[in-house]
Amino acid sequence: MKKEQKNTPIALWTGSDRVLDEILNSVTVILRSGGCSWNRCLMCQYRHERYHDLTVQELIGAMIEQIEVLATNIAEHDPKLVKIYTSGTFFDDQEVPPVVRERIADLCKGRTLTVECRGDYVDYEKVASYVDLLKNESGQGGLIIAIGLETSSDLIREKCIDKGLSFSQYITAAEDIRRAGGLVKTYLLYKPAYVSEREAYEDMVSSIKEILPYTDLISMNPCSVQRHTLVERLWRQGSYRPPYLWSVAKVLADAPVHITCDPLGGGQKRGAHNCGTCDQMILDAIREYNLNGDQELIRSVLEMSCGCKKEWEFIMEHEHPYAMPLTG
C-alpha cells in the first residue's frame, strides 16, 4: 500500500520586512489550499498549486497539517510579522475554510498577519471580526490584506491579465479594509503580456499615483514567465520579454513613496533581467532598498555604465505597442 504523503507547506522561510518604516522579523509560508475561485489570470502558475477533489473535511485536515508546520517555525523564531500566501483568496471559504482561518488567528494573535485577498471577496464584517481575533489582551496584533490590483488601468487589467476586478471594486475593498481596522497592501504587476517596455513603465508611474489615496503599502512585482501560463506560451514564441531591471529600478527611483519589490527569477531569462553583467548589482541594490528605503541607492544604480543600458534606452524609445518585443 502506498504511504500517504504528509501535507507540508509549498514553501516556508524566515527573513525581515519593512512595514511602515519599521523592520520586522518575519516568517513567510505558502500553503496549498482549495484553490483560487477565479483561476484565470494569464501570468499565474499558483492556480495549479491546489488540492483537487477533496471534501471540506479533507481540505481542513490537509491545511491544518500545514499550519502545524508553520506553528513549529513560529515557536522557534517568534516573528513579529507572519505572511501567509495561498493560491488566491484567504477570505474565500471554498479556498480557506473558516475553521482554518480561526486556527491561523489563534496562532498569530498579537502579531501582524499579512494575507492575500481578491478585492471582490473583501467583506467588511468578516474583516472586522478577523482583526478582533488577532488582537491579544494588550491590544497588539494587526491585519494587512494584500490585494492584487496589478494596475490602475481597467483596460490593461482586463485585456492583458484577465483579473476580473475593476478599479472601482478595488477602491471599495480598500475602504472597507481600512474601516474594519486593517491595512491595505496593493500588488502591482510590472509589464504583463502585450505591453511594451515604455508602456509598462508609464503604467506603473500612473498606477502608483492613482492608488496612493487608498493603500498603506505597495509591492511591485515584475512579471516573470511561470510554467503552464499564457505568458510562457508568448515568451516561447518570442512575443513576450520580461522587463529590464533598468526599468524596474527607474520606477523605484522615481516613486513618491517606498515600494517593495522582489523580482522573482531576477537576472534569469524568465524573470526581470538585463544582459547578465549588471543584473546582480541591481538586484542587490533592490533588496537593500526594500529594507532601508534609500532611494539614493537606487538612483546611484541608474548611474552605472553597462553596454546593455543603451540597448534599454533604445527599447524605451523605439519599441512600439502591439508589436513583437525588439529583444529577448
Contacts in CASP RR format, 6 or more apart in sequence:
PFRMAT RR
TARGET T0000
AUTHOR 0000-0000-0000
METHOD contacts of the structure
MODEL  1
MKKEQKNTPIALWTGSDRVLDEILNSVTVILRSGGCSWNRCLMCQYRHER
YHDLTVQELIGAMIEQIEVLATNIAEHDPKLVKIYTSGTFFDDQEVPPVV
RERIADLCKGRTLTVECRGDYVDYEKVASYVDLLKNESGQGGLIIAIGLE
TSSDLIREKCIDKGLSFSQYITAAEDIRRAGGLVKTYLLYKPAYVSEREA
YEDMVSSIKEILPYTDLISMNPCSVQRHTLVERLWRQGSYRPPYLWSVAK
VLADAPVHITCDPLGGGQKRGAHNCGTCDQMILDAIREYNLNGDQELIRS
VLEMSCGCKKEWEFIMEHEHPYAMPLTG
6 65 0 8 1.000
7 32 0 8 1.000
7 61 0 8 1.000
7 62 0 8 1.000
7 63 0 8 1.000
7 65 0 8 1.000
7 66 0 8 1.000
8 65 0 8 1.000
8 66 0 8 1.000
8 69 0 8 1.000
9 29 0 8 1.000
9 30 0 8 1.000
9 31 0 8 1.000
9 32 0 8 1.000
9 66 0 8 1.000
9 69 0 8 1.000
9 70 0 8 1.000
10 30 0 8 1.000
10 31 0 8 1.000
10 32 0 8 1.000
10 49 0 8 1.000
11 28 0 8 1.000
11 29 0 8 1.000
11 30 0 8 1.000
12 27 0 8 1.000
12 28 0 8 1.000
12 29 0 8 1.000
12 30 0 8 1.000
12 69 0 8 1.000
12 70 0 8 1.000
12 73 0 8 1.000
13 27 0 8 1.000
13 28 0 8 1.000
14 25 0 8 1.000
14 26 0 8 1.000
14 27 0 8 1.000
14 28 0 8 1.000
14 73 0 8 1.000
14 77 0 8 1.000
14 79 0 8 1.000
15 25 0 8 1.000
15 26 0 8 1.000
15 27 0 8 1.000
15 28 0 8 1.000
16 23 0 8 1.000
16 24 0 8 1.000
16 25 0 8 1.000
16 26 0 8 1.000
16 291 0 8 1.000
17 23 0 8 1.000
17 24 0 8 1.000
17 26 0 8 1.000
17 81 0 8 1.000
17 83 0 8 1.000
17 260 0 8 1.000
17 290 0 8 1.000
17 291 0 8 1.000
18 24 0 8 1.000
18 258 0 8 1.000
18 260 0 8 1.000
18 290 0 8 1.000
18 291 0 8 1.000
18 292 0 8 1.000
18 293 0 8 1.000
19 81 0 8 1.000
19 112 0 8 1.000
19 144 0 8 1.000
19 217 0 8 1.000
20 183 0 8 1.000
20 216 0 8 1.000
20 217 0 8 1.000
21 258 0 8 1.000
23 291 0 8 1.000
24 79 0 8 1.000
24 80 0 8 1.000
24 81 0 8 1.000
24 112 0 8 1.000
25 77 0 8 1.000
25 78 0 8 1.000
25 79 0 8 1.000
25 80 0 8 1.000
25 81 0 8 1.000
26 79 0 8 1.000
26 80 0 8 1.000
26 81 0 8 1.000
26 82 0 8 1.000
26 83 0 8 1.000
27 70 0 8 1.000
27 73 0 8 1.000
27 74 0 8 1.000
27 77 0 8 1.000
27 79 0 8 1.000
27 81 0 8 1.000
27 82 0 8 1.000
27 83 0 8 1.000
28 82 0 8 1.000
28 83 0 8 1.000
28 85 0 8 1.000
29 66 0 8 1.000
29 69 0 8 1.000
29 70 0 8 1.000
29 73 0 8 1.000
29 82 0 8 1.000
29 83 0 8 1.000
29 84 0 8 1.000
29 85 0 8 1.000
30 49 0 8 1.000
30 85 0 8 1.000
30 86 0 8 1.000
31 63 0 8 1.000
31 66 0 8 1.000
31 67 0 8 1.000
31 84 0 8 1.000
31 85 0 8 1.000
31 86 0 8 1.000
32 49 0 8 1.000
32 50 0 8 1.000
32 51 0 8 1.000
32 62 0 8 1.000
32 63 0 8 1.000
32 66 0 8 1.000
32 86 0 8 1.000
32 87 0 8 1.000
33 50 0 8 1.000
33 51 0 8 1.000
33 59 0 8 1.000
33 63 0 8 1.000
33 86 0 8 1.000
33 87 0 8 1.000
33 88 0 8 1.000
33 95 0 8 1.000
33 96 0 8 1.000
34 50 0 8 1.000
34 51 0 8 1.000
34 54 0 8 1.000
34 59 0 8 1.000
34 86 0 8 1.000
34 87 0 8 1.000
34 94 0 8 1.000
34 95 0 8 1.000
34 96 0 8 1.000
35 47 0 8 1.000
35 49 0 8 1.000
35 50 0 8 1.000
35 51 0 8 1.000
35 86 0 8 1.000
35 87 0 8 1.000
35 88 0 8 1.000
35 94 0 8 1.000
35 95 0 8 1.000
36 44 0 8 1.000
36 46 0 8 1.000
36 47 0 8 1.000
36 50 0 8 1.000
36 87 0 8 1.000
36 88 0 8 1.000
36 89 0 8 1.000
36 92 0 8 1.000
36 95 0 8 1.000
37 88 0 8 1.000
37 89 0 8 1.000
37 92 0 8 1.000
37 94 0 8 1.000
37 95 0 8 1.000
38 88 0 8 1.000
38 118 0 8 1.000
38 163 0 8 1.000
38 164 0 8 1.000
39 47 0 8 1.000
40 162 0 8 1.000
40 164 0 8 1.000
41 47 0 8 1.000
41 161 0 8 1.000
41 162 0 8 1.000
41 163 0 8 1.000
42 160 0 8 1.000
42 161 0 8 1.000
42 162 0 8 1.000
42 192 0 8 1.000
42 193 0 8 1.000
42 229 0 8 1.000
42 230 0 8 1.000
42 231 0 8 1.000
43 161 0 8 1.000
43 189 0 8 1.000
43 192 0 8 1.000
43 193 0 8 1.000
43 223 0 8 1.000
43 224 0 8 1.000
43 226 0 8 1.000
43 229 0 8 1.000
43 230 0 8 1.000
43 231 0 8 1.000
44 226 0 8 1.000
44 229 0 8 1.000
45 226 0 8 1.000
45 227 0 8 1.000
45 228 0 8 1.000
45 229 0 8 1.000
46 87 0 8 1.000
46 88 0 8 1.000
47 87 0 8 1.000
47 88 0 8 1.000
48 228 0 8 1.000
49 87 0 8 1.000
50 87 0 8 1.000
51 58 0 8 1.000
51 59 0 8 1.000
51 62 0 8 1.000
54 62 0 8 1.000
56 97 0 8 1.000
59 97 0 8 1.000
60 97 0 8 1.000
60 99 0 8 1.000
60 100 0 8 1.000
63 96 0 8 1.000
63 97 0 8 1.000
63 100 0 8 1.000
64 100 0 8 1.000
64 103 0 8 1.000
67 100 0 8 1.000
67 103 0 8 1.000
67 104 0 8 1.000
67 107 0 8 1.000
70 82 0 8 1.000
70 84 0 8 1.000
70 107 0 8 1.000
71 107 0 8 1.000
74 82 0 8 1.000
74 107 0 8 1.000
74 108 0 8 1.000
79 111 0 8 1.000
80 111 0 8 1.000
80 112 0 8 1.000
81 111 0 8 1.000
81 112 0 8 1.000
81 113 0 8 1.000
81 114 0 8 1.000
82 107 0 8 1.000
82 108 0 8 1.000
82 111 0 8 1.000
82 112 0 8 1.000
82 113 0 8 1.000
82 114 0 8 1.000
83 113 0 8 1.000
83 114 0 8 1.000
83 115 0 8 1.000
84 90 0 8 1.000
84 104 0 8 1.000
84 113 0 8 1.000
84 114 0 8 1.000
84 115 0 8 1.000
85 115 0 8 1.000
85 116 0 8 1.000
86 95 0 8 1.000
86 96 0 8 1.000
86 115 0 8 1.000
86 116 0 8 1.000
87 95 0 8 1.000
88 95 0 8 1.000
88 116 0 8 1.000
88 117 0 8 1.000
88 118 0 8 1.000
89 95 0 8 1.000
89 96 0 8 1.000
89 116 0 8 1.000
89 117 0 8 1.000
89 118 0 8 1.000
89 121 0 8 1.000
90 96 0 8 1.000
90 101 0 8 1.000
90 115 0 8 1.000
90 116 0 8 1.000
90 117 0 8 1.000
90 145 0 8 1.000
91 101 0 8 1.000
91 115 0 8 1.000
91 117 0 8 1.000
91 121 0 8 1.000
91 122 0 8 1.000
91 123 0 8 1.000
91 126 0 8 1.000
91 127 0 8 1.000
91 130 0 8 1.000
92 117 0 8 1.000
92 118 0 8 1.000
92 121 0 8 1.000
101 130 0 8 1.000
102 133 0 8 1.000
104 113 0 8 1.000
105 113 0 8 1.000
105 130 0 8 1.000
105 133 0 8 1.000
105 134 0 8 1.000
106 133 0 8 1.000
108 134 0 8 1.000
108 141 0 8 1.000
109 133 0 8 1.000
109 134 0 8 1.000
109 135 0 8 1.000
109 136 0 8 1.000
109 141 0 8 1.000
110 134 0 8 1.000
110 135 0 8 1.000
110 136 0 8 1.000
110 138 0 8 1.000
110 139 0 8 1.000
110 140 0 8 1.000
110 141 0 8 1.000
110 142 0 8 1.000
111 134 0 8 1.000
111 140 0 8 1.000
111 141 0 8 1.000
111 142 0 8 1.000
112 141 0 8 1.000
112 142 0 8 1.000
112 143 0 8 1.000
112 144 0 8 1.000
113 134 0 8 1.000
113 141 0 8 1.000
113 142 0 8 1.000
113 143 0 8 1.000
113 144 0 8 1.000
114 143 0 8 1.000
114 144 0 8 1.000
114 145 0 8 1.000
114 146 0 8 1.000
114 185 0 8 1.000
115 143 0 8 1.000
115 144 0 8 1.000
115 145 0 8 1.000
115 146 0 8 1.000
116 145 0 8 1.000
116 146 0 8 1.000
116 147 0 8 1.000
116 148 0 8 1.000
117 145 0 8 1.000
117 146 0 8 1.000
117 147 0 8 1.000
117 173 0 8 1.000
118 147 0 8 1.000
118 148 0 8 1.000
118 165 0 8 1.000
119 147 0 8 1.000
119 148 0 8 1.000
119 165 0 8 1.000
119 169 0 8 1.000
119 170 0 8 1.000
119 173 0 8 1.000
120 164 0 8 1.000
120 165 0 8 1.000
120 169 0 8 1.000
120 173 0 8 1.000
122 145 0 8 1.000
122 147 0 8 1.000
122 172 0 8 1.000
122 173 0 8 1.000
122 176 0 8 1.000
122 177 0 8 1.000
123 176 0 8 1.000
124 176 0 8 1.000
124 179 0 8 1.000
124 180 0 8 1.000
125 180 0 8 1.000
127 143 0 8 1.000
127 145 0 8 1.000
127 176 0 8 1.000
127 177 0 8 1.000
127 180 0 8 1.000
127 181 0 8 1.000
127 182 0 8 1.000
128 179 0 8 1.000
128 180 0 8 1.000
128 181 0 8 1.000
130 143 0 8 1.000
131 142 0 8 1.000
131 143 0 8 1.000
131 180 0 8 1.000
131 181 0 8 1.000
131 182 0 8 1.000
134 141 0 8 1.000
134 142 0 8 1.000
134 143 0 8 1.000
135 141 0 8 1.000
135 142 0 8 1.000
142 182 0 8 1.000
142 183 0 8 1.000
143 181 0 8 1.000
143 182 0 8 1.000
143 183 0 8 1.000
144 182 0 8 1.000
144 183 0 8 1.000
144 184 0 8 1.000
144 185 0 8 1.000
144 216 0 8 1.000
144 217 0 8 1.000
145 177 0 8 1.000
145 182 0 8 1.000
145 183 0 8 1.000
145 184 0 8 1.000
145 185 0 8 1.000
146 185 0 8 1.000
146 186 0 8 1.000
146 187 0 8 1.000
146 219 0 8 1.000
147 170 0 8 1.000
147 173 0 8 1.000
147 174 0 8 1.000
147 184 0 8 1.000
147 185 0 8 1.000
147 186 0 8 1.000
147 187 0 8 1.000
148 163 0 8 1.000
148 165 0 8 1.000
148 186 0 8 1.000
148 187 0 8 1.000
148 189 0 8 1.000
149 157 0 8 1.000
149 163 0 8 1.000
149 165 0 8 1.000
149 167 0 8 1.000
149 170 0 8 1.000
149 186 0 8 1.000
149 187 0 8 1.000
149 188 0 8 1.000
149 207 0 8 1.000
149 211 0 8 1.000
150 156 0 8 1.000
150 157 0 8 1.000
150 161 0 8 1.000
150 163 0 8 1.000
150 187 0 8 1.000
150 188 0 8 1.000
150 189 0 8 1.000
150 192 0 8 1.000
151 157 0 8 1.000
151 161 0 8 1.000
151 188 0 8 1.000
151 189 0 8 1.000
151 192 0 8 1.000
151 203 0 8 1.000
151 204 0 8 1.000
151 207 0 8 1.000
152 167 0 8 1.000
152 203 0 8 1.000
152 206 0 8 1.000
152 207 0 8 1.000
152 210 0 8 1.000
152 211 0 8 1.000
153 167 0 8 1.000
153 203 0 8 1.000
153 206 0 8 1.000
153 207 0 8 1.000
154 166 0 8 1.000
154 167 0 8 1.000
156 192 0 8 1.000
156 195 0 8 1.000
156 203 0 8 1.000
157 163 0 8 1.000
157 164 0 8 1.000
157 165 0 8 1.000
157 166 0 8 1.000
157 167 0 8 1.000
158 164 0 8 1.000
159 194 0 8 1.000
160 192 0 8 1.000
160 193 0 8 1.000
160 194 0 8 1.000
160 195 0 8 1.000
161 189 0 8 1.000
161 192 0 8 1.000
161 193 0 8 1.000
167 210 0 8 1.000
170 186 0 8 1.000
170 211 0 8 1.000
170 214 0 8 1.000
171 214 0 8 1.000
174 184 0 8 1.000
174 186 0 8 1.000
174 214 0 8 1.000
174 215 0 8 1.000
175 214 0 8 1.000
177 183 0 8 1.000
177 184 0 8 1.000
178 184 0 8 1.000
178 216 0 8 1.000
183 216 0 8 1.000
183 217 0 8 1.000
184 214 0 8 1.000
184 215 0 8 1.000
184 216 0 8 1.000
184 217 0 8 1.000
185 215 0 8 1.000
185 216 0 8 1.000
185 217 0 8 1.000
185 218 0 8 1.000
185 219 0 8 1.000
186 211 0 8 1.000
186 214 0 8 1.000
186 215 0 8 1.000
186 217 0 8 1.000
186 218 0 8 1.000
186 219 0 8 1.000
187 219 0 8 1.000
187 220 0 8 1.000
187 221 0 8 1.000
188 204 0 8 1.000
188 207 0 8 1.000
188 208 0 8 1.000
188 211 0 8 1.000
188 218 0 8 1.000
188 219 0 8 1.000
188 220 0 8 1.000
188 221 0 8 1.000
189 221 0 8 1.000
189 223 0 8 1.000
190 200 0 8 1.000
190 204 0 8 1.000
190 220 0 8 1.000
190 221 0 8 1.000
190 222 0 8 1.000
190 223 0 8 1.000
190 243 0 8 1.000
190 247 0 8 1.000
190 248 0 8 1.000
190 251 0 8 1.000
190 272 0 8 1.000
191 197 0 8 1.000
191 200 0 8 1.000
191 222 0 8 1.000
191 223 0 8 1.000
191 242 0 8 1.000
191 243 0 8 1.000
191 247 0 8 1.000
192 200 0 8 1.000
192 223 0 8 1.000
192 231 0 8 1.000
193 223 0 8 1.000
193 230 0 8 1.000
193 231 0 8 1.000
193 234 0 8 1.000
193 240 0 8 1.000
194 322 0 8 1.000
195 203 0 8 1.000
195 321 0 8 1.000
196 319 0 8 1.000
196 320 0 8 1.000
196 321 0 8 1.000
196 323 0 8 1.000
196 325 0 8 1.000
197 241 0 8 1.000
197 243 0 8 1.000
197 244 0 8 1.000
197 247 0 8 1.000
197 312 0 8 1.000
197 315 0 8 1.000
197 316 0 8 1.000
197 319 0 8 1.000
197 325 0 8 1.000
198 315 0 8 1.000
198 316 0 8 1.000
198 317 0 8 1.000
198 319 0 8 1.000
199 321 0 8 1.000
200 243 0 8 1.000
200 247 0 8 1.000
201 247 0 8 1.000
201 250 0 8 1.000
201 251 0 8 1.000
201 316 0 8 1.000
204 220 0 8 1.000
204 251 0 8 1.000
205 251 0 8 1.000
205 254 0 8 1.000
208 218 0 8 1.000
208 251 0 8 1.000
208 255 0 8 1.000
208 256 0 8 1.000
208 257 0 8 1.000
208 259 0 8 1.000
209 256 0 8 1.000
211 218 0 8 1.000
212 256 0 8 1.000
212 257 0 8 1.000
217 260 0 8 1.000
218 257 0 8 1.000
218 258 0 8 1.000
218 259 0 8 1.000
218 260 0 8 1.000
219 259 0 8 1.000
219 260 0 8 1.000
219 261 0 8 1.000
219 262 0 8 1.000
220 248 0 8 1.000
220 251 0 8 1.000
220 252 0 8 1.000
220 259 0 8 1.000
220 260 0 8 1.000
220 261 0 8 1.000
221 261 0 8 1.000
221 262 0 8 1.000
221 263 0 8 1.000
221 264 0 8 1.000
222 242 0 8 1.000
222 243 0 8 1.000
222 248 0 8 1.000
222 261 0 8 1.000
222 263 0 8 1.000
222 264 0 8 1.000
222 266 0 8 1.000
222 271 0 8 1.000
222 272 0 8 1.000
223 231 0 8 1.000
223 242 0 8 1.000
223 243 0 8 1.000
223 271 0 8 1.000
224 242 0 8 1.000
224 263 0 8 1.000
224 264 0 8 1.000
224 265 0 8 1.000
224 266 0 8 1.000
224 270 0 8 1.000
224 271 0 8 1.000
224 272 0 8 1.000
225 231 0 8 1.000
225 232 0 8 1.000
225 235 0 8 1.000
225 240 0 8 1.000
225 242 0 8 1.000
225 269 0 8 1.000
225 270 0 8 1.000
225 271 0 8 1.000
226 232 0 8 1.000
226 270 0 8 1.000
231 240 0 8 1.000
234 240 0 8 1.000
235 241 0 8 1.000
235 242 0 8 1.000
235 270 0 8 1.000
238 324 0 8 1.000
238 325 0 8 1.000
238 328 0 8 1.000
239 324 0 8 1.000
239 325 0 8 1.000
240 325 0 8 1.000
241 325 0 8 1.000
241 327 0 8 1.000
241 328 0 8 1.000
242 269 0 8 1.000
242 270 0 8 1.000
242 271 0 8 1.000
242 272 0 8 1.000
242 273 0 8 1.000
243 272 0 8 1.000
244 272 0 8 1.000
244 273 0 8 1.000
244 274 0 8 1.000
244 308 0 8 1.000
244 312 0 8 1.000
244 315 0 8 1.000
245 263 0 8 1.000
245 266 0 8 1.000
245 267 0 8 1.000
245 272 0 8 1.000
245 273 0 8 1.000
245 274 0 8 1.000
245 278 0 8 1.000
245 279 0 8 1.000
245 282 0 8 1.000
245 283 0 8 1.000
246 274 0 8 1.000
246 282 0 8 1.000
246 302 0 8 1.000
246 308 0 8 1.000
246 309 0 8 1.000
246 312 0 8 1.000
247 272 0 8 1.000
247 312 0 8 1.000
247 316 0 8 1.000
248 261 0 8 1.000
248 263 0 8 1.000
248 272 0 8 1.000
248 282 0 8 1.000
248 286 0 8 1.000
249 282 0 8 1.000
249 285 0 8 1.000
249 286 0 8 1.000
249 298 0 8 1.000
249 301 0 8 1.000
249 302 0 8 1.000
250 302 0 8 1.000
251 259 0 8 1.000
252 259 0 8 1.000
252 261 0 8 1.000
252 286 0 8 1.000
252 289 0 8 1.000
252 295 0 8 1.000
252 298 0 8 1.000
253 295 0 8 1.000
253 298 0 8 1.000
253 299 0 8 1.000
253 301 0 8 1.000
253 302 0 8 1.000
255 295 0 8 1.000
258 293 0 8 1.000
260 290 0 8 1.000
261 286 0 8 1.000
261 289 0 8 1.000
261 290 0 8 1.000
262 286 0 8 1.000
262 287 0 8 1.000
262 290 0 8 1.000
263 271 0 8 1.000
263 272 0 8 1.000
263 283 0 8 1.000
263 286 0 8 1.000
264 271 0 8 1.000
265 271 0 8 1.000
265 272 0 8 1.000
266 272 0 8 1.000
266 273 0 8 1.000
266 279 0 8 1.000
266 283 0 8 1.000
267 273 0 8 1.000
267 274 0 8 1.000
267 276 0 8 1.000
267 279 0 8 1.000
267 280 0 8 1.000
267 283 0 8 1.000
269 328 0 8 1.000
273 279 0 8 1.000
274 282 0 8 1.000
274 306 0 8 1.000
274 308 0 8 1.000
274 312 0 8 1.000
275 306 0 8 1.000
275 307 0 8 1.000
275 308 0 8 1.000
275 311 0 8 1.000
276 308 0 8 1.000
277 306 0 8 1.000
277 307 0 8 1.000
277 308 0 8 1.000
278 304 0 8 1.000
278 306 0 8 1.000
278 308 0 8 1.000
278 309 0 8 1.000
281 301 0 8 1.000
281 304 0 8 1.000
282 301 0 8 1.000
282 304 0 8 1.000
285 297 0 8 1.000
285 298 0 8 1.000
285 300 0 8 1.000
285 301 0 8 1.000
286 298 0 8 1.000
288 294 0 8 1.000
288 297 0 8 1.000
289 295 0 8 1.000
289 297 0 8 1.000
289 298 0 8 1.000
311 327 0 8 1.000
314 326 0 8 1.000
315 325 0 8 1.000
315 326 0 8 1.000
315 327 0 8 1.000
318 326 0 8 1.000
319 325 0 8 1.000
319 326 0 8 1.000
END
